[in-house]
Amino acid sequence: LRAALDAARAAVAAWQPGPANDDGCAVRLGKSPGWTHMWYCGRTLGREAIPGSDGQCGPRDGPQCESCRRFQAREEELDEETEEEQPATISDPGAVVEPGRDTDEEGSVASS
């Protein structure tokens, strides 16, 4: 029993404060290759709550709980919004653009 408690404490200690899902549980990115873009809370909610899983939300890979799926969707929306807000880049790496000079949609210096 003592070993199980120590293991549980170690697992809890490994979760650093940070982002949380809408259930208020801390979430972390998956650790298995191919799953490092997925957010998991690590809770054991049962197979009925997380179909297709062992009943646990992550923490390394696999299906997410409902709350983590909502968190994931919000994060992906924020990522898309951030990408849309990125400034245009210069397509010619050797081009020099004077401060205040505009570029066209492809990053070329706009003609005056």
N, C-alpha and C positions, 0 to 999 in steps of 0.2 A: 504494500500500500504506500509506503514512504517513497519508493522509487517512482510510482505512478504520480504522486503529488509533485515530486521534484521535476519530473518530465513536464507536467502540466504548467508548473510555474515557469520553467525555462521557455516553453512555447509562448506563454503570455508575454514574458519579458522581451521576446524577440520582436514583438509587434511594437514599433515605435509610434508615438503620437503623430498624426498627420491627417490626411483626408478621411472623411467618414461618409458612409452611405446614409440614406434617409431614415434608417432605423437607428442611427447614431453609433454604428459600429465602425471602428477603424478599418480601412481597406488598404491593401497593398497589391502591387502588380504580381502576376504569376511568375514563377521561377523556372518552370520547365521550358526548354526550347520550343518555340512556336506558340507559347502562351504568355509571353512577357508583356503583351499589350492588354491583357485582361486583368480587371480589378476583382479582388476576392476579399471577403471578410474573415474566412476561415471557420465560421460557425458550423456546428453540426445541427442541422435542422430536420434531417430525415429524408429518406428517398422520396416520400410523397411531396415534400416541399421543394425538392430539387430533383425533378425527374431525370433519369439517365445518369445519375451520380451514385456515389457511395453514401450520400446523405450529407456530405460536407461541401461547403462552398469553397472550392479551391483546396488548400492555399497555393498549390503549385500549378494545377491545370484542371481542366474539366468544366462542367456546367457551373453557372453562377446561381446564387439565390435571387429572388425577385428584386430585392433592394439593391444588390450589386449590379443587376442588369440595368436598372434605372440609372444608377450612378454612372455606369459605362456609357449609356446613351447620352447623358448630359456631358460627359467628358468629350465624347466624339463630336457633339455639336459645338462645344467650345473650341476644339481643335480646328474644325472647319471654319468657324468664324475668324479665328486667328490667322489661318492661311489666307482668307479672303482679304484681310487687312494688311498683308505684307506689301511693302512698296515695290514698285516695278524695278527690275534690275537692268543693268546695261548689258546688251547682248555682245558688244565688242569689248573684250577685257582691256584693250589698249585705249579705249575712248576716255577722253577727259571731259567731264561735264562741269561747267562753271556753276557755283552755288546759285540757286534760284532758277536755273535753266530747266525747262520741262523735257520730259521724254515722252515718246508715243507709247502705244500699247505694247509694242514689241521691245521696248527698252532703248530704242534709237533716239538720238537727240532730235527733238522736234525742230523743224525749220522755222525761221522767224520771218 
